[in-house]
Amino acid sequence: MAKTHHLLGFGLCALLPLTALTHNGHALPAPMPYPQQLIRHDAAGEFTLSERSALCFPRAPGERLGAAATRFRLRTERQVGIALEATTRCDDPAIASNTSVIKLVSEKSQAAPVRLAELTSEREAYRLDINPQKITLSAEFDEGVLRGLQTLSQLIGTEKNDYLALPPLTIIDQPRFRWRGLLLDSSRHFLSVDTIKRQLDGMAAAKLNVFHWHLTDDQGWRLESRTYPKLHQTAPGGNFYTREQVRDIVRYAGERGIVVVPEIDMPGHASAIAVAYPELLSAPGPYKPEDRWGVHKPLLNPANPAVYHFAESILAEVAELFPFEYVHIGGDEVDPEHWEANPDIQKFMQEHALADSDALHNYFNSRLAEILARLERKLIGWDEILHPGLAPSAAVQSWRGPDALGEIARAGHFGILSTGFYLDQPQYTDYHYRNAIIPEPLEFGDLQPGEQWQTWQFSAPRKRGSPVSGTFTLIESAEGALRGVMNFSGKAPQVLHNIERSGPNTRFNLDTWMGPLHARLQLRGKKLSGEFVVGNAPYHPVGALIDSRQMESVSPALANIGTPLTDAQKNNILGGEVALWAEMVDEDNIDLRLWPRAFAVAERLWSDEALQDETFLYKRLNAINHWAETAVGLRHKAQHLAALQALFPENLQTQARDFTAVLEPAHYYHRHHQKSAHETYSRRDPLNRLADSLPAESMALQELRTFSENLPDAPVDIETWVDKDALQNGLLHLWRAGVAAEAILQQRERIPTDIQKLAELVQQQMELGFLVASRFADGKPFATAEETTIREQIASLKGMHHEVVLPAVDVLECLMDRLQYAGDRQNNKEKQHG
């Protein structure tokens, strides 16, 4: 390890704590979601929060607000050690002499919403005024006060003192979208009532307002049923929610301004129904309990009258337990094989003039919508329910992306976006943050005289599912400037970003339904090879040049750029939902997967669309990370540490934290695909590995990752480079991880084999990191033979290792490319600028 220490000498320094948060040059508090308006005042003095501070209401509060005030008092004591005086009336004589009062004003105390029409942005609006003598939180409805208390709690922070000073300011706030949800999947891995309540506390803290509860699926039916009891009696492990537990959770959510939407899957995802009541299915049984993940074939039989009796009985029980008007029926991933093979179903289709399985599916959904209407409920389902003739009142949730969401809005249905918000897929927080809710048409200028274009076909195999395929078109101006579009098969075109040619490599990036995609391709002659790094792990596309010409004709890839939604169609988009599917989520890592990333999604759904500053996001995310643990009681940090304690000896816990700080679980569904190819891809695959212990994103390397995406055109003097701290701090973390890896390997007999291998790789990464960064800083390219050796070492570190990725490796490769091909880049730049 000693041979790396000298590399610390070119300016590497310790990280300094963030002492002040600034945005546009002004010091600001750090709430998340960020308010619509935050106005700082120049008035002298600050509000002093101390144990003399009192909460008061102008009139006696309702039960919900009274409970919220009590929770606020308890939270304040937990987060800053200040025990506020008991809640009282503002006309209490003691309040008149108190110079430290928090006044809570709600004009209308009403029960939790039960209709979508009541779920409005105005209902959650609030105003928060802080002056030296008093804080006033006012809203028209209780929900506004609930949201404002979360903002005030964040402003108070987590620094424990005898008193706390808050600057004079005014916040005027309300959400951009009225549907801001979180889906929890209790079917794949059962979640206890306490765990669900903790996530509801997190939802309230993030100002999310719809709890989408996925209660049934192939792997288990988790809702007690009086009319069909074998459904819950056959649930895996005997785990299900009693009716009283459901009422308790609905009540708990309502107290926090959250409505609950249950999901009862029909007609597909029905293996659990098949085990309990096989006579309702489209193919003969018997059926065995399903613990494999993926899409399975069992379907309810739409030609069987008993199926509609079943649906009506179950949905009546659901309506009795869940007061909100929407009930989610799933409706996704319907494999029609069993329908097509059943003669009775085929005869039924002929009798009812149903041309194909899509028409049969729509018929079934229409029957469900009629049942729900009789129960004074409305239907919501996934993309696949969007057929002609779908009940006008039905809402549709999109997992297929902005193209599908646009179709939903154009068809006149309410739409909800989940694509880009799948937090069970580890992804970088800024990817979720960039996710646009409202679909917009492609903005791409017309081809100009002298421009040349090339269209390339590609196919990238995956270990599970069909290859990722499509085309992309690169357009080069006479001056050498590059632009382009990507056409994934079956999807609308997308603009390519940061296109550049460096030596043999063509690079570009874009956000996809899979995650952020960074391309590093070799386009030689008419052959394509290279990498698509999706999230943080690579696919290896192959392909060919399929067309190349000048401006006289337009590439087919540019023919379909879409049309914008009208204002009325945009109004059909209610908002979005985080999705946390539970194939690889359980009681022990749920907080680690959700928080604090869900705060970034919540901000995208709440705050102004123009708020796009990712640096500002990450600064606040670090603050919210600690507040969520201290004030709210979320367990993302605790779950990470508990997992490390199970994997590493007690005397190596400090090293384990440094070691894992530079690692990430493989993003997107790379781990799922790996398990599908090499394991059972089921509940039998354990969730106790190092990959399961890791946060989705290495925050230690976040600045280094951002730095690599904004590299200068050529190596420069490191001492004059404004971004040098990002590189230096990243190297510091790599060095700490390397030191920790050495300590871990010294006790290898107590360490699992997969972690030993990763420790060796982390050491190699550190050595390469300092070598490549030093040469990059000096602007001295490697000789050919040495470059070949280093690139072979980088290649050996790339990709997945026991479902874990070393994210700094891609940065090192970027540095190498810039270093080795700087001359080419400089020539291109001079050519572009004439």
N, C-alpha and C positions, 0 to 999 in steps of 0.2 A: 504493500500500500504506500510505502514511503516515496516511491518513484512518481506519484501523482501530486505530492504536496507542493512541489515547486510551481505547478501550474496555477496555483492560487495567487501567484504574484502579479498577474497582469490586471489587477484592479478588483478581484473578487472580494466582496464585502458582505457582512452579515445583513440579513433582512431587517429593516426597521419597522416597528409597529406603525400602523396607520393612525395618525393622531388627529387628522382632520379630513373630512370628506368634502371635496369641492366638485362643482359642476358649473361650467360656463364661468369659472372664476369666482364663484360665490360659495361660501361655506353653507352647507345644507345638512339637515338631518337625513336619515337614510331609510325612510319607510319603503316597504315593498308589499303590495303593489304601490307604485308611485302615484301620488294624488294628481287629479286633473289640474288643480291650481294650488301652488304653495307660495305664499306671499310673505316675505320677511319684512318686518317693521323696524324703523330706526328709533323707536321709542327707547328711552333710557330704562334700565332695570331689567330684571328677569323674574320669571315666576319661580319661586322657591318651593320645591316639593319636599315635605318633611312629615314627621309623625303628627304635626299639628294640622296638616292638610286634611280637609274633609270633603267627602262626596255628598252632594245634595240634589234633591229633585224639587221642582216647583210645586208638585203635588204628589200624592202617594203613588209610587210606581206600580205597574202591574207585576204579576208574578215573574214574567220573563225578564223584565228590566231589573227588577230587584235582585234576581239571581245573577244577572250579568254584572251588576255593581259589586256583589259579594265576590264573584270570581276575579274581578279586576283588583279588588283590595288584596286578595290572597296572592294573586300573580305579582303585584307590585312588591309585596314583601319578599316573595321568592326571588325576584330578579334583582332588586336593589336593596333589600333589607329594610325597607321603610314600611311600617305598619300604619296605614291611613286610619283616621278616625271612622267610626261606624257611619253608615249611610243615614242621612237625616233629611228633613224638609228644609228647603232654602229659607223659609220664613221662621225657622228656629232662631230664637234670640242669640244663641251662641254663634250662629253663622255671621251675624251682623258685625261682630268684632273680630272675626277671623280674616286675616289677610292672605289666606292660602286656601281657596275654595275651588273645587271642581264641580261645576254645575252641569247636570245632565237633563236635557229638555227633549221630550218626545211629544209631539202634538197629538198623535193618534196611536193608541195602543191597541193592536189588533192581533188576532190569532195568526199562526203561520199560514202562508198562502196554500190554498188547495187547488187553485186554478192558474193556468199559465198567464191569464190576463192580469193576475195579481202579482206576478213575478216580474216587476218592472224595475228599470234602472232608478226611476224616481223614488221608489220605495226604499232603496238603499242609500240615497243621497244624504249627506251630512255636511255640517260646517263646524270647524274647530277653530276657536279663537283663543289665543294665549296672550295674556297681558300680565304685567307684574303682580297684579292682585288676584286674578281669577282666570280660570280656564272654563270656557263655556263650550259644551258640545251639544249642538242642537240639530234636530232632524224632524221631519214630518212624521216618520214612522219609526217604530221600535228598531227595525232592521238597520236604519241609518245610525242610530246610537250604537248598536252592536258593532257595526263596521268602524265607526269613529273611535270606539274604545280600543280596537286593535291597533289603529294608527297611533293613538296616544301612548299605548304600551310600548310600541316600537320606538317612539321618540324618547321615552324615559330610559331605554337602553338597559344595560346589565352591570353598570359600574356601581358597586355598593359603597355608599357614603351615608353620613348622617343627614344630608340634604342633597338635593339635586336641582340645578338651575336649568330652566328651559327658556330659550329666547322668545321674544314676542313675535308671533307669526299668525297667519290665518291660512287655513286649509279649506278649500271648497271642493267637494269631491263627490263623484258618483261613478258607477261602472259604465264602461263602453258597451258591454254586452250583458244581457240579463240572464243568460244561461251559462254558468261557469261551473263545470262539473268535475267529479272524480269518480271513476269506475273502480270498484274493488271486487275481486273475483274470489268468492268464498267456496267455489265448487272444486277447483283443482287442488288447492291446499286450504283447509278450513282455517278461518280466522276467529279467534275468541271474541266475545263481546267486549272485553276490556281493550283489546287491540283495535277493534273497530271504533270504539269511543275515542281512543287516542288519535286516530286518523281524523275523526270528526273535529276534534280540538285543533288539529293542524289545518283542516279545511277552513274553520272559522278564522284562524289566525291569518290565513292567506286570502280571506274574503271570497272563498269559493262557496257556492250556494246550492248545488245539486249533488246529492249522493246517489250515484247509480250503482245499485247493489246487484251484482251478478250471482244469482242464487242457485241456478240449475245449469247443468251441462252434461256432456257425456260421462264425466268422471264422478258425478255425484249430484243428488238432489238434496239441498240443504234446508228446505223450508218444511216445517211440520204441516201435514195435511190431515184434516179430519175425514175428508171424503175418500181419499186414496192414500191410506196410511203406509202402504208398503213402499211408497216413494221415499219417505224419510227413514223408514225402518231399514232399508237396504243401503243407506248412505255409508260411504267408506269410514271405517273407524267408529261408526255409530254417532258421528258428529252432525248435528243439525241444529237449527234455531227453533226454539219453541215459540208459540204464538206470543207468550208474554215477553220473551226476549226481543222479539221483533217490535212489539209495541214500545218497549223500553228504549230501543235504539231510535225509533221514529220520534219519540218524545224528546230524547237527548238531542237529536239533530235539530228539531224544531226550536228548542230553547236557544240554539246558536244561529238561528236564521237560515237553516238548511232544510230543503225538502228532499224526500227520499223517493227515488224511482226504482222499483224492483224490475229485474229482468228474469222472465220465465221463458226459456228457449222453446220455440215451436216453429216449424215442424221438424227441423234438424237439431243437431246437438242433443239427440234424444236417447242416447244409449242408457242413461239412468232410468228413463221411463221404460225402455225395453226390458231391462232386468226385472222391474217390478210388475209391469203389465204388458207382457209381450203381445197380447191379443190386439193392442192398439197400433201395432207397427205394420209396416208395408211388406215385410218379409217374415217368414215363419221363424220362430225361435227354436230352441231356447237361446238366451243371450247370457253372456258372462259379464261380470262387472268390468268396466273399462278403466284401466289406469294409464294407458298410452296417451300421449299428447298427439295433436294433429286433427285432421278432419276425418270423421267416421261416417259410415253409410246409413245407419238406422234413421228412418223417417217415420213420422206419424202417417197414418193412412187416411187421406182426405176423402176416400170413398166409403169410409166406415162411419155410420151415424154415431157410434159410441165415442168416437174421437171428439165430436163436438159436444157431447154430454160431458166428457172429461174436461175439455177446455172451459166450458161454462162453469163447471163446479170449481175447478182450480182458480179461475179468474175471479169468481165470486169470493172465495176465501182471500185472495190477494187484495181485492177492493176493500174488504172489511178491515184489513190490517194497515193498508197504505192509503192515506187520505188524498194525496196529490193525484191530479186527474190523469196523468200519463202512466201507462204500464208498458214496459219494453218487452216485446215478444221475440227478440233476437232476429230470426228470419234469415240468418246469413249461412253461407257455405252449405247450401242444399245440393247434395250430390243426387241426381235423379235416378240413379241406377235401379234402386228398388222399386221406384214408381214405374219405370219403363218395363220392368220384368214381371209386374203383377197384372195378370189378365183382368181382374176385377177393376183395378184402377184404370186400365186402358179403356175398358168398356164405359166406366163412369165418365171419362174424358170425352168419349164420343157422344154420350147422351147429353152432356152439358156443353157440347161444341167448344171444347177446350183444345186448342190446336197443338199445344206442346206442354212440356213440364213447366215452363215459365208461366203459362196461362193457368195451369193447375195451382201453382204456388200463389198466384195472385188471387185465385178463387178462394183458397184457404185463408189468406190474409183478410180478404173481404168478410168472410164468415167470422173471423176473430174480431174484426172491427165492429161488426154488428153486435156480437156478444158484449164487447166492452161498452158500446153505446147504451145498451140496456142497463149496464151497471154504472152509468154516468161516468165512464172513463173513455180515454182516447188512446190510440195505438201509436207506439213508436217502435221502430226497428232499424236494422242496419241497411246499408246500401241496397242489398238484394231485394228488398221489398218494394223498391221503386219500379212499379209496373203501371201501364195504363189501367185506369180504373181503380187505383188505390184510393181509399177513402180520403176525401179532401181534408179532413181534420187530422190525418196521420202525419206524424213528424218522422224524419229520416236522419239517422246518424251515419256519418261517412267515415269509413276506414280506408276507402280507396283514394281519397285525396281531393284536391281542389277541383279537378275536372268533374268528379262525381258530385261534389257539393254544388257546383254551378248548375248541373242538371237538376238537382233537387230544387234549387231556388227557382229555376226557370219553369219547372213543372207546377209551381205554386204551393209547394209544401214547405213547412218549417224545416230547416236544416241545422245540423250540429256537426262540427268538425272534430275528429279525433286523430286523423293522420298528422304525424309530426308531433303528437303529444303522447306517444306510447312510452311511458316511463319504465315499463318492465324491460324495454330495450335500453340498455345503457347507451347514452349518447351524451355529447357535450351540451352543456346548458345553453350555450349561445345558438345552437341549432334549433332547439325548441323556441328560443326567444325570437328568432328570425321568422318563425312560421306565420305566414299571413293568413288571417281568418277569411277575409273576403277575396274570392278568386278574381284575379285581374288578367286581362288578355296580354299576350306576349308583346312587349314593346321592342320592336326591331326595325331599324331604318331600312329603306329601300336600297337595293344594290345600286352602286354608283359606277359610272364609266371607268374602265380600267381595273375594276375589282375582279379578282379570280376566286373561285370557290371549289372546294373539294368536299365530297360526301363520302363518309366511311361507314361501313357496316361493322357491327361488333356483336359478339356473343361471349358472355362471361359465365362459365359453369358454376353451379353451386352444389354443395353436398346434399341438399334437400330441395326439392322443387325444380321448376324449369329454369333454364339459364336466364340471366338478365341480358336482354338483347335490344337492338335498335340501331339507330344511325345517328351520326352527328355531322354537322357541316361547319367547316372552317372557311372564313372569308378573309382574304388578304387584300388590303388596299395597295395602290401603286407605291405608297410610301412604306409599306411593310407592316402597317397596323393590322391587328388581328381581332376578329370578333366571330361569334358563332352561336349555334343552337344545337341542342340535343333532342332527339326524338326517341324516347323509350317506347317499345312496342305497346300499342294500345293507349298511349298517353299523349297529351298535348305537348307541343314543343316548349322547351325551356332555354333561356339565355345562358350561355357559358360565361363564367367570370374569370378574370385574371389569366387570360390566355397568354402563353409565352412559349417561345422556342429557345431552348438552351442546349447547345451541342446536339446530341441525337434525340433529345427528349422534347416532347410537346406536353405542356402542363396546362390544366384548367381545373376549375372546380364549380360545383353547383350543389344546391340542396335537393335531395330526392326523397321519395317516400321511405327509402331505406335508411336515410340519414345523410349527413354531408358526404359528398363524393369528391375525392381529390384524384384526378387522373394524372398519371405519369406514363406517357405512351411513346413508343418508338414507331414512327410511320416511315418505313423504309420501302421505297418503290411503291408497290401496290399492296404490301402486307402490313398488318397492324399487330402489335404485341405490347406488353407492358403491364401496368397495374391500374386498377380502380381501387383506391383505398376507401372503403365504405365504413363510415364511423372511424374506426382505428385499425381495421384489419383488411387485408387485400383480397380482391378477386383478380383473376388473371384473364383478361379478355383476349380473344383472337379475332381477326377480321380482315377486311380487304377494302381497298378503294373501289367504290362502285360508280363514281362519276366525278368528272373534273372538267371545268370549262370557265370561260370568261362570262362577262355580264350579259351577253346576248340572251341567255335563257335563265330561268329561275329554278333553283334546286327544288325538287319536290318537298324537301324537308322544310322549306320556308312557305309552303302553300297554305298551311292551316295555322293561323295565329289567333283565332278565336275572336269573340265579340264581348264587350263589357256587359255586365249585368246592369239592368235599369235600377233606379233607386228603389222601386217597389220590390224587385227581386232581391236586392241587398237586404231589405227589411225582413225577408223570409229567413235570413240566417240569424239564428238565435244566439249563437256563441260557440263554445267548444267544451270538450271534456278531456282531462287526463285519463288515460287508460292504463291500468296496472293489472295485466293478466298474470295469473299465478302459477304458470308452469314452473317458473324458477323463482317464485316468491313465496315465503312462508312466514310464520310468526317471528322467526329469528332475524329476518333481513328486510321486512317490509318497510320500516322507517328508512333504512339505508338506501333502498331503491327510490323512495318517494321524495325525501327531504334532503337538502333544501331546494332541489330542482323544481318541485311543484310550485314554489313561490314565483319562479320565472314565468311559468305557464300562466299562473294566476295574474301576473302583471300584464302579460300580453292580452288577456281577456278583459282586464279591468281598465288599464291605463290608456292614455292617448296613443293613437296609432303612430304618431310621429316620434315617440320615445323609442329610439333604436340604438342608443349608445351602449355598446357591449362592454366597454371599459367601465362605464358607470354601473352597469349591471353587476359585474364581477366584484367591484368594490362593495356594493351593498349586499351581495350574496354572502360574502364573508361575514358581514355583520349580522345578517339575518340567521346565518347558520348557528351562531352562538346564542342569539336571542331565542330561537325556536327550541333549543335544548333547555335553556335556563328558565325561560318564562313559560313556555307552552308545555314543556314536559315531553317533547318528542325524543325518540331514542336512536336517532341515526348514528350519533357518535358512540353511544353506549353499545349498540349492536356491532359496530366495527371493532371496538376494543374487546368485546366478549368473544367474537370470532377469533381474534388474534390470540387471546388467552387459551383458546382450545387448540390452536395450531402450534404455538411456540412455547417453550419452557418459560417459567416465571422470570428467570434471570435475563431473558432476552426480549422482554416486552418493549423496552425503549428502542432496541435495534429493529424489532418487528415493525414498529411504527415508521421509522426512517426508511426501512427497506420497502415497505408497501406503498410509501408515499409517491414512488415513481412508477407504480404499476397500475394497470386498469384491467377490468374484465373486458373480454372481447365485446365490441359493440354490436348493435343491430341484433339479428338473430344468428350471428356466427356461432355462438355457443350451442344454440338449439340444433343447428345444422350439424355441428360436430358430434353432438350426442346422438343425433339421428343416424349418423354414419357408423359410430363406433360403440354405442351403448344401446340401452333399450328405449331411449327417448320417452320416458314415462316417470311416474311417481317413484319408481324404484331407483332412479338415479339420485344419489344423495346431493343435498345442498349444503355440504359442510366443507367445501374445498376452499383453497385460497381465493379463487375467483369470486366465490360467494361472500367473502369477507370484505371485498374492496368496494369503495364508492365508485359510482359510474365514471367519475372524472378525477384525474390527478390534479388537485388544485395547486400542488407544489410546482407543477410544470405548466400550469395554464398560461402564464405570461410567456413562457418559452414557446408554446404552441402558437400563440398569437404573433409572437416575434417572427416565427418562421414563415407566417403567411404574409408578412410585410417586409421581407428582406430587401435591402437596397439592390440596385442594379449591378453593383460590383463591390468586392470587399473594400472597406474603408478603414481608416485609422480608428481603432477601438476606443481610444481616449476622446475622440471628438464625436463619436456616434451617440445620438440621443437615446437610442434603445439599448445601450450596452448593459444596463442593469438587468434587463430581462434575460439576456444571455448569461450574465454572471450569476444571477440568482438561480437560474436553472442548473448551471454547472455545480453550484453549491449543493443543491439537493441531490444531484447525481453522485457527488462525492460522499455525502452523508450516507446515501443508500449503499454505495460501494463499501464503505467502512463497516456498515451494518451487515452486509452480505458476508464479509470476511469473518466477522464474529459468529455469524450463524453457521458458517461452514466449519468453524473450529469445533462446533458441537454437533456435527452432522449425524452422529449416531442417535441423536434425540430429535432429528428433523425428518419429516416425510421426504421421500425421494423426489417428488415433483418440486418441492420447495428448494431442495438442494440444487436441482438443475437450474431453477430460476435465479438462485443466488449467484451461480457461476455466470449466468447471462448478464445479470445486473453489474457484476464486476467488469465484464467485457464492455458493456455499454459505457461505464464510467471512463475506462481507459480510452475508448474511441472518442468519447465526448470531448475530453480535454485535448486529445491530439488534433481532432478535426477543428475544434473551436479555436485553438491556438494558431493553427495555420490559416484559418479563415481571417482571424484578427490581424495577422501579419500580411495577408494578401499574397501568400506564397503557395501556388498550386503544387500538388504532389507529382512526382515523376510517374511515368506510365506504369512501371512495375509495382510501385508502392500503391498507386491508385487502385490497381487491380486487386491487390491483397486487401486493402481497406474495404472496397466494395463487396468483396466476398464475405468479409466479416459482418458488414452491415446486412447483407442478404441473409446470413445465418441467424441474425437477431430479429428479423422482421416476422410479422405474422403472429399466429397463436402458439403459445407454449403452455400446455395444460390449461387451456381456455383463458390464458392471461396474455396481455400485450404489453410490450415495453414502448410507450408512446414517444419517448425521446428519439427513437431510432429514425423515424420519418424526418424529424428535424435535422438530424445529422446528415441524412441523405440530401436534404435541401441545401444545407451548407456546402456539402461536397459539390453538388451541381453548380451552385453559384461560384464556388471557388475555381472549379476546373474549366468552366465555360464562360468566365467573365468576359473574355475578349469577344466571343460571339454575341453576348448580350449587349455589350457596349456598341458594337458595330450596328446591330439592329436598331438600337436607340438612336444613333446618329442618323441612320437611314430614314427612320420615321420622322425625324425633325428636320430633314433636308440638309 
